[in-house]
């Protein structure tokens, strides 16, 4: 039983570690491009910011799904 608990802990850690890479890269790219767009066209800053925040919220769902799976692994078994 201890082996199963250890493997579950490793699986949960990998789930969060790998699952956090995508949102981190995606949000960094989105924010960087949004800042470039705001610097080039300051009059469009409000529209760009709104779209950036919406895109970051959608991108973050992947990390939240990884967290849910990791919590299910830890507490369901």
Order of alpha helices (4+ residues) and beta strands (2+ residues): alpha-alpha
